[in-house]
Amino acid sequence: MAIVQVKDLIEAGVHFGHRASRWNPKMRPYIYGKRNLIHIIDLRETVRGMLRAHRFLAKVASNGSLVLFVGTKRQAKETIEREAARCGMPYVSERWLGGTLTNYKTIRDRLKRLQELEGLWLPGNENPAKMDMPAYMKSMLNESGKLDLVKAPENAAIRGYSKKMVATLNRELSKIHRNLEGIRHMNRLPDALVVVGPNREHIAVKEAQRMGVTTVALIDTDSDPDTVDLPIPGNDDSIRSIELVLAKLADSVLEGKASSPPPEPQTMAKPRPPISGNGPGAMNPRPAAAVVQ
C-alpha cells in the first residue's frame, strides 16, 4: 500500500526541479526529463524513496529512538517545527550549531545555561521541573515579543539585577532559546536525521556521517545524493512540497511509536527460601564451640 499518491505529489509540485544549468550530474537517475529549461523529477523515484524512508523511520521510532528534524531555510522552518512537535521529536529550524552531534556535551552545557537563565524569572523557591517552562516564559513576553521585567514575580531573582544586567541576560537567553529550543529535551544522540535540502545543511549531514547517524533527506536536482543514506528526490523550495513530504515522514514516526511494545512493569523478585539439609548449598548452622572441662 502506497503511503502517498502520485496525484498528490503533482498537485504539491514535488516534480519540479531546478533549472537545467544548476543541476548536479549525480541526480541523473532521479530526473525524468526537461521542460522549459527546468528539470522534471521522476515521481516513481520519489515514491520509492518515501517508502524506504517510511519503513526505516517506523522501525527507528518503534525502538524508542530519536529522529531529529532539520531544516533552516525560510520555506521549511514552520513546517519543521509543526511536524516535529506533532510526532514528539526534536528539531533544528533556526541555525545548525557546529558540534550539535559531534560535541554534544557542550550543547548540553548551553542547555543547562538556558535553564539557569529561565530560572531567574521564576518565583522564589519554585522548582522548574514542576513547571511548563516554555509556556511560562511566553507569559513573560510583552506585545513586541521581548521579555518584560514588569511581568516577573515580585520575588523573582531577575529583579535583583540592574537594568543593564537584565538586558544582557535577556539577550543571552533569547539567543540560546532561538538556537536550541527545539533540542532542549533531546537527552541523547538521535538515530536518524530528517533533512530538507542537504546542500544547505551540509554541516549537519557531515556530522551525521561522522557519528553514524542515518540521514533521510528531501533532495532537489542541485543536491548530491551520495552524501545522504536515504534520498527522497523532490522539490525542496516549494512550501507545499515540503509540507507533504514532512507530513508523511512524521506519520511514519507516529506509526512506529504506536507499534512499539509497552514497557514491562517491574516486579520485585521474591526472596529465595533457605535450603535445609546436608546437600549442596544447604544452610547449616555453625557448630557450637566445644566446652573444655
RANOR-V705428 format. One record per pair of residues at least 12 apart in sequence whose C-alpha atoms are under 7 Angstrom apart, sorted by the first residue. I is the first residue (numbers start at 1). J is the second residue. D is the distance in Angstrom with one decimal. If there is no record, write none. Layout:
BEGIN
i j d
I J D
I J D
END
This chain:
BEGIN
i j d
12 240 5.2
12 241 5.1
13 241 6.0
14 234 5.0
14 235 4.8
14 241 5.2
15 40 5.6
15 41 4.7
15 42 6.8
15 43 6.3
15 234 5.9
15 235 6.4
16 39 6.7
16 40 5.3
16 41 6.2
16 235 5.7
17 38 6.3
17 39 5.0
17 40 5.6
17 41 6.1
17 220 6.0
17 221 5.5
17 235 5.7
18 38 5.8
18 39 6.0
18 221 5.9
18 222 6.7
19 37 5.8
19 38 4.4
19 39 6.2
20 37 5.5
20 38 5.3
20 39 5.6
22 222 6.0
23 221 5.3
23 222 4.5
24 221 6.1
24 222 4.8
24 223 6.1
24 224 6.6
26 224 6.3
26 225 6.9
27 221 5.9
27 224 7.0
27 225 6.8
30 42 5.5
30 45 6.1
30 233 6.6
41 233 7.0
41 234 6.6
45 233 6.9
46 232 5.4
46 233 5.2
46 234 6.5
49 230 6.7
49 231 6.1
49 232 4.7
50 232 6.1
53 216 6.6
53 230 6.5
54 249 6.3
54 252 5.3
57 252 6.1
57 253 5.7
58 252 5.1
58 253 5.2
58 255 6.1
58 256 3.9
59 256 6.0
61 253 5.5
61 256 4.8
61 257 5.3
62 256 4.4
62 257 5.0
62 259 6.0
62 260 4.4
63 260 6.5
65 190 6.6
65 191 6.1
66 89 6.6
66 190 4.5
66 191 5.8
66 192 6.8
67 89 6.0
67 90 7.0
67 190 5.5
67 191 6.2
67 192 4.8
67 193 5.8
68 89 6.4
68 90 5.2
68 91 5.4
68 190 6.2
68 192 6.3
68 193 4.9
68 194 6.1
69 84 6.5
69 90 6.5
69 91 4.5
69 92 6.3
69 193 6.0
69 194 4.7
69 195 6.2
70 91 5.7
70 92 4.9
70 93 6.1
70 194 6.0
70 195 4.8
70 196 6.5
71 92 6.4
71 93 5.2
71 195 5.9
71 196 5.1
72 93 4.5
72 94 5.2
72 95 6.0
75 237 6.6
75 238 6.9
75 239 5.4
76 239 6.8
76 242 6.6
77 93 5.0
79 243 6.1
80 93 6.5
81 93 6.8
83 246 6.8
83 247 6.3
83 250 6.1
84 250 7.0
87 250 5.9
87 253 6.5
87 254 5.7
90 182 5.4
90 183 5.0
90 186 6.3
91 182 4.8
91 183 6.0
92 182 5.7
94 178 6.8
94 179 5.9
95 179 6.0
96 204 6.9
101 189 6.8
101 207 6.2
102 207 6.2
102 211 6.8
111 184 6.3
114 173 6.3
114 176 6.5
117 173 6.3
120 156 6.2
120 157 4.9
120 158 5.0
121 152 6.0
121 156 5.4
121 157 6.5
121 158 5.7
122 156 5.5
123 153 5.7
123 155 5.6
123 156 4.6
124 155 5.5
124 156 5.6
140 152 6.6
191 213 5.3
191 214 6.5
192 213 5.5
192 214 4.8
192 215 5.8
193 213 6.8
193 214 6.2
193 215 4.7
193 216 5.9
194 215 6.1
194 216 4.8
194 217 5.7
195 216 6.2
195 217 4.6
195 218 6.4
196 217 5.8
196 218 5.1
196 236 6.5
197 217 6.9
197 218 6.0
197 219 5.6
197 236 6.1
198 217 6.6
198 219 6.7
198 223 6.9
199 223 5.7
214 229 6.1
215 228 5.4
215 229 5.2
215 230 6.2
216 228 6.6
216 229 6.3
216 230 4.7
216 231 6.0
217 230 6.5
217 231 5.1
217 232 5.9
218 231 6.2
218 232 4.8
218 233 5.9
218 234 6.1
218 236 6.4
219 231 6.4
219 232 6.0
219 233 5.0
219 234 5.8
219 236 6.4
220 233 5.9
220 234 5.4
220 235 5.4
220 236 5.9
END
